[in-house]
Amino acid sequence: MGFGSYDESEQQNGNVDADDDGEGVSVHENDHEGTVRFETDASTDDLIDQLGEMKDDDE
């Protein structure tokens, strides 16, 4: 079996083994309100330079 291949018998079998209790997922279960604040001694120019270095490292 090569990369991306699949077992055709699994595709033909429409049954899926899943523990589905029929309940939906609440996307608002962990909502919160608040603010986030960061304090740093670095200037905006320092942060932009650091970002540029990080981007250069990825290449």
N, C-alpha and C positions, 0 to 999 in steps of 0.2 A: 504494500500500500504506500503510495507516494504522499508527498505533502499536499494537504488539501483534500485527500481522498476520504471517503466515508463508507461505512458499511450500508449497502443499499437495503438490506433487510431491516435495519433500524429506521430508515426513512419511510419504508412502506408500512411499518407498524405505526398506526396513529396513536397508540397508547403511550402516554408519557408518565413515567413514575415520578410523581411529585407529591409532597406533603402539602396539599393546598386545602386549607380549611374553609375557603370561600370568603374569608374576611379581607377587606381592602387594607391598604397601608395608609395611615394618616400622615400626610406630609407636614402637618402642623403640630405634630406631637411634641417636638422639641424647639418650638419657636421661642425666641426671647427678644426682648427689647433692651437696648442699651447703647453705649458708645465705646469706642476703642480709641485709645490715645497712646502714641508712642513719643517718648522723649529721647532725643539724641543730641550729641554735641557736634555731629557732622553737619556741614553746610549742604545746601541743595546741590551745589557744584560737586562736592565730594561724593555725594550719593550718585549723581549722574555719572561721574568718572568710574565709580565702582561698578555700576551697572554695565557700562561699556566694556570694562575688563571681563566681567562675567560672560557677556555675549561673545567676546573674542575667544574665551576659553572653550566655548561650545563649538566653535568652528575649527 
